Amino acid sequence: MGNDRATPVILVTGSDGQVGFELMRSLAHFGQVTGYDRVQLDLARPGDVRAAVRSLRPKVIVNAGAYTAVDRAESEPELAHATNAEAPRILAEEAEALGALLVHYSTDYVFDGLKEGPYVETDEPNPLSVYGRTKLEGDRYVAAATRKHIIFRTAWAFGVHGSNFPKSIIRAARERSQLSVVDDQLGAPTSASLLADITALVVSRYLRGEIAPKAYGLYNLTASGETTRFDYAYHVLHAVLRAGLSLDARPENIKRVNTDQYPSAAPRPRNSRLDTTKLQQSFGLHLPTWEQGIDHMLAQMVDVLQIAERDAAA
């Protein structure tokens, strides 16, 4: 099995995560996709990572695996470093040896959130946490170790699969009548399906030989628009009620609070806005709004929740 076969081999790490789950769908049209979840491939084990790549000899590697427990990373820096920094370095070295494309995902947590406007790709990172520092190390390792790389820096990811902010808000609103949500963090909620679909677009162009050498590098990738965590939660709950589902907490009962009122082990950047001009101009894209992404995910979730409600009432 190798990258000289007629059907290109595509390796996806972290296939059980919310982005990896969507990648298995979006990339299926473009090659023989092999996904490794965190049980099948532990990214903290360098030898296993090298062995997986050398066994498959893929034409494309998409690294959707990461250590994302932001607060726990403060007490597990070695594990976070192994997964977020060393594993991408190894994947990049192996990709370079094979002449393969490496797609990697970065995060808004590489910034301190103090900038007034949206961050661009050339802004100097200043991570506040172990998670942010290890992710930044991984980004830099990838850029240094292989020429054929695309790094998508994103923020506020969510999806039907896995744990995320809208799911947590819905669960909380079904369990209690009063919610408190921070109103001083800005960003653009970005669906895992959007990340996967843009990745698939770039991979398909690469496989057709349509990616120029100058196109490799770092790109911000989020949905268009911006919102606060508070307004994000309001939109989610309003959409759920509009779909006819019951909630204990009404949108108008959400209490606005400041980040300082919710101390955490790892500081969060208050400004997570990312300017996507470079991506849109380079690849001729028009990105959907964050509201469209949320509504699409909720439409899928609501069907399941409605069935559960009917079963509970029966």
C-alpha positions in Angstrom: 0.0 0.0 0.0 1.6 3.3 -1.0 1.2 6.7 -2.5 2.1 5.5 -6.0 -1.2 3.7 -6.3 -3.9 4.9 -8.7 -6.2 5.6 -5.8 -4.4 8.0 -3.4 -4.1 7.0 0.2 -5.3 9.6 2.7 -4.4 9.2 6.4 -6.6 11.0 9.0 -5.5 11.1 12.6 -8.0 11.8 15.4 -10.8 10.3 13.3 -13.0 10.0 16.4 -12.9 13.8 17.1 -15.5 16.2 15.9 -13.4 17.4 13.0 -12.0 13.9 12.3 -15.5 12.5 12.2 -16.5 15.0 9.5 -13.2 14.5 7.6 -13.9 10.8 7.1 -17.1 11.9 5.3 -15.7 14.8 3.3 -12.5 13.0 2.1 -14.1 9.7 1.1 -14.7 11.0 -2.5 -11.0 11.7 -3.1 -9.1 8.6 -2.2 -8.7 5.6 0.1 -9.2 7.1 3.5 -7.7 5.4 6.6 -8.7 7.0 9.9 -7.0 6.3 13.2 -8.8 7.2 16.4 -7.0 7.9 19.7 -7.1 4.2 20.6 -5.8 2.9 17.3 -3.0 5.6 17.2 -1.8 7.3 20.3 -0.2 10.5 19.1 1.8 10.7 22.3 3.8 7.6 21.1 6.3 8.8 18.5 7.3 5.3 17.3 3.6 4.4 16.7 3.1 7.6 14.7 6.1 6.9 12.5 5.1 3.3 12.0 1.6 4.2 11.0 2.8 6.6 8.3 5.5 4.3 7.0 3.0 1.4 6.8 0.4 3.4 4.8 2.7 5.6 2.7 -0.1 8.1 2.2 -0.2 10.8 -0.4 -2.0 13.1 2.0 -1.9 13.2 5.9 -4.6 15.2 7.7 -3.7 15.6 11.4 -7.0 16.2 13.2 -5.7 14.7 16.5 -4.8 16.9 19.4 -4.7 17.2 23.2 -7.6 19.6 23.7 -8.3 19.5 27.4 -7.3 23.1 27.9 -7.4 23.2 31.7 -6.0 19.7 32.3 -3.1 20.5 30.1 -1.8 22.9 32.8 -1.1 19.8 35.0 -0.2 17.5 32.1 2.3 19.6 30.0 4.4 16.7 28.9 1.4 14.8 27.5 0.1 18.0 25.8 3.6 18.6 24.3 3.9 15.1 23.0 0.5 15.2 21.3 0.3 18.8 20.1 4.0 19.5 19.3 6.0 16.3 18.9 3.4 14.3 16.9 3.0 17.1 14.3 6.8 17.3 14.0 7.0 13.6 13.3 4.1 13.7 10.9 5.8 16.6 9.1 9.1 14.8 8.8 7.4 11.7 7.5 5.3 13.7 5.0 8.5 15.4 3.7 10.2 12.0 3.3 7.2 10.8 1.3 6.6 14.0 -0.7 3.1 14.0 0.8 0.8 16.9 1.7 0.3 17.5 5.4 -2.8 19.3 6.6 -2.7 20.4 10.2 -5.1 22.4 12.5 -4.1 25.3 14.7 -6.0 27.3 17.2 -6.9 30.8 18.4 -5.3 29.9 21.7 -1.9 30.8 20.2 -2.9 34.4 20.8 -3.4 36.3 24.0 -6.6 37.9 22.8 -5.5 41.5 23.5 -5.6 42.7 19.9 -8.5 45.2 19.1 -9.5 43.6 15.8 -9.3 40.2 14.1 -6.0 38.4 14.0 -4.2 37.9 10.7 -1.8 35.1 9.8 1.3 37.4 10.3 0.4 38.6 13.8 2.8 37.5 16.5 1.5 34.7 18.7 1.5 35.0 22.5 -0.2 32.0 24.0 -1.5 32.2 27.6 -1.7 28.5 28.3 0.1 25.2 28.0 -2.4 24.2 25.4 -1.8 27.3 23.4 2.0 27.0 23.7 2.1 23.4 22.7 -0.2 24.0 19.7 2.1 26.9 18.6 5.1 24.6 18.8 3.3 22.1 16.6 2.5 24.8 14.0 6.2 25.9 13.9 7.5 22.3 13.7 5.2 21.6 10.7 6.2 24.8 8.9 9.9 24.0 9.4 9.9 20.3 8.6 7.9 20.1 5.4 7.3 22.4 2.5 4.0 20.9 1.4 1.9 21.8 4.3 -1.4 23.6 4.9 -2.1 24.8 8.5 -5.7 25.9 9.2 -6.0 28.1 12.2 -9.5 28.0 13.6 -11.6 28.9 16.7 -14.8 28.0 18.5 -15.2 24.7 16.7 -18.4 22.7 17.1 -20.1 19.7 15.5 -22.8 17.1 15.7 -20.1 14.6 16.9 -18.2 15.1 20.1 -18.5 17.6 23.0 -18.7 21.4 22.4 -20.2 24.7 23.5 -23.7 24.5 21.9 -24.2 20.9 23.2 -23.2 22.0 26.7 -25.6 25.0 26.6 -28.5 22.8 25.5 -27.8 20.2 28.2 -27.5 22.9 30.9 -30.8 24.6 29.7 -32.6 21.3 29.9 -31.4 20.7 33.5 -31.8 24.1 35.2 -33.7 27.3 34.7 -30.9 29.9 35.1 -27.7 30.0 33.0 -24.7 32.3 33.2 -22.6 32.9 30.1 -19.6 35.1 29.6 -20.2 38.2 27.5 -16.7 39.4 27.0 -15.3 36.7 24.7 -15.5 37.3 20.9 -15.2 34.8 18.1 -16.9 33.1 15.2 -18.4 29.6 16.0 -17.1 27.3 13.2 -18.6 24.0 12.3 -16.5 20.9 12.0 -18.3 20.2 8.7 -17.0 23.5 7.3 -13.5 22.7 8.4 -13.8 19.3 6.8 -15.3 20.5 3.6 -12.7 23.2 3.1 -10.0 20.6 3.9 -11.5 18.3 1.3 -11.6 21.1 -1.3 -7.9 21.9 -0.8 -6.9 18.2 -0.8 -8.9 17.6 -4.0 -7.1 20.5 -5.7 -3.7 19.2 -4.4 -4.4 15.7 -5.8 -5.3 17.3 -9.2 -2.0 19.2 -9.2 -3.7 22.5 -8.8 -1.9 23.8 -5.6 1.0 26.1 -6.5 4.1 26.0 -4.2 3.3 29.6 -3.0 -0.1 28.4 -1.7 1.4 26.2 1.0 1.4 27.8 4.5 -0.9 29.1 7.2 -4.5 30.2 6.8 -7.1 31.4 9.2 -10.3 29.4 8.8 -13.5 30.3 10.6 -17.1 31.0 9.6 -17.9 34.6 8.7 -19.3 37.1 11.2 -18.6 37.3 14.9 -20.5 37.0 18.2 -20.0 36.8 22.0 -20.4 33.6 24.0 -23.6 35.1 25.4 -25.2 35.9 22.1 -24.0 32.5 20.8 -25.8 30.8 23.7 -28.9 32.9 23.1 -29.0 32.0 19.4 -28.7 28.3 20.2 -31.5 28.2 22.8 -33.8 30.3 20.7 -33.3 27.9 17.7 -34.0 24.9 19.9 -37.3 26.5 21.2 -38.3 27.5 17.7 -37.9 23.8 16.8 -40.5 22.9 19.4 -38.3 21.4 22.0 -38.7 22.1 25.7 -36.1 23.8 27.9 -36.0 24.8 31.6 -33.9 27.9 30.8 -35.3 30.5 28.4 -33.0 32.5 26.3 -34.1 35.7 28.1 -33.1 34.2 31.4 -29.4 33.9 30.5 -27.3 36.0 32.8 -24.4 38.0 31.3 -21.1 37.6 33.2 -17.4 38.4 32.8 -14.7 35.9 32.2 -13.1 37.0 35.5 -16.1 35.7 37.3 -15.3 32.2 36.1 -11.6 31.6 36.9 -10.1 28.5 35.2 -6.7 26.8 35.4 -5.9 28.0 31.8 -6.6 31.6 30.8 -8.8 32.0 27.6 -8.2 34.7 25.0 -11.1 37.2 25.0 -10.6 38.0 21.3 -10.7 34.9 19.2 -11.6 36.6 15.9 -9.5 35.5 12.9 -9.4 37.4 9.6 -10.0 34.9 6.7 -9.2 37.2 3.8 -6.1 35.3 2.8 -7.9 32.0 2.6 -10.9 33.4 0.7 -8.7 35.2 -1.8 -6.2 32.4 -2.3 -8.8 29.7 -2.9 -11.7 31.7 -4.2 -14.0 31.0 -1.3 -17.1 32.6 0.2 -17.5 31.4 3.8 -20.9 30.8 5.4 -22.0 32.7 8.5 -21.6 31.2 11.9 -25.4 31.3 12.3 -25.8 29.1 9.2 -23.4 26.5 10.6 -25.1 26.4 14.0 -28.6 26.1 12.4 -27.4 23.3 10.2 -26.0 21.4 13.2 -29.1 22.0 15.3 -31.4 20.8 12.6 -29.6 17.4 12.7 -29.6 17.4 16.5 -33.2 18.4 17.0 -34.4 15.3 15.2 -32.7 13.1 17.7 -33.8 15.3 20.7 -37.4 15.2 19.4 -37.4 11.4 19.3 -36.0 11.3 22.8 -38.7 13.6 24.1 -41.4 11.5 22.4 -40.0 8.3 23.9 -39.8 9.9 27.3 -43.4 11.0 27.1 -44.7 7.6 25.9 
